[in-house]
Amino acid sequence: LDSARHNEPKTAPVNLNPLARNLYLLTRHKMKQHHIDFQMELADQLPKIQADSGQIEQVLLNIALNSIDAMPNGGTLLLSTGYRNSGNGEQVVIAFRDTGLGMDEIKIKQFDGLLQSKKPKGAGLGLMVVNKIVEAHAGIVKLISKPGQGTLIEIILPLVQPSDSQEPKC
């Protein structure tokens, strides 16, 4: 965790699907204890991204642990990967959908505040780390949630990192 907070990403071509599969191995005992059914829908032939695999693993683990905590009575956690070509360019998406308690508007604002916070505050530390790592990879974190309907968190990462060398010099 410490290295994820203080180091610039050491990037290399990374396929996110093996990282998703490894997440299951890291969390299966905790999920079993909490009666959570872990499912994966991984895109075939997912393009590689330039990323620090250790930092991305930390992101996946932090979000999975938050999802587990959001399902005190058990439930389902679906992890999916996919590819998009949108107005923002080519992107790889990692999505976590849980059947947990969900969040109202106040909790969503608190979540957004934790993502933007620069000061560690207990449980929010994991979300700060997530956001810092995702931002360092030129990505974004999106959250959709409603009380009683669970939560969807998407990590959206560009296929090609922005580079200063692509901008015209004046």
DAMOQUI-V464039 format. One record per run of one state. SS is the DSSP state (@ for helix, = for strand, . for the rest). FROM is the first residue (numbers start at 0). LEN is the number of residues. If there is no record, write none. Layout:
ss=(SS/SS)
from=(FROM/FROM)
len=(LEN/LEN)
This chain:
ss=(./@/./=/./@/./=/./=/./@/./=/./=/./@/./@/./=/./=/./@/.)
from=(0/1/6/11/14/15/33/35/41/48/51/52/69/74/86/88/98/104/116/123/136/139/145/150/158/163/166)
len=(1/5/5/3/1/18/2/6/7/3/1/17/5/12/2/10/6/12/7/13/3/6/5/8/5/3/4)
